[in-house]
């Protein structure tokens, strides 16, 4: 598989995965706990558990998803108008 083909498939999966969410919703999910994220990270991580820190992987994933929040624009939260 070529890189271009893989990127296309990843983007299609990303586009179809879930609906819109806000930064507040992402914070609430994080607040509820990240045990499930740690389990996923441990499943796909290298076999040497000392080569990475699970908490850092989870935090990096949440930072990545924050960029996709509907109210996040270029590193700033857009305030909602009342």
HUQUI-V308962 format. One line per field, one symbol per residue. phi: phi as a letter, one per 20 degrees, with the letter a starting at -180 (. if undefined). burial: 1 if it has 24 or more other C-alpha atoms within 12 Angstrom, else 0. A space follows every 50 residues. Layout:
# HUQUI-V308962
phi->???
burial->???
This chain:
# HUQUI-V308962
phi->.efffffgfffffffeemdfbdffffffffffpcgfffffgffdfgfefe ebdggffffffffffgfeffddclnceefeee
burial->00000000000000000000001001000000000010001000000000 00010001000100110110010000000000
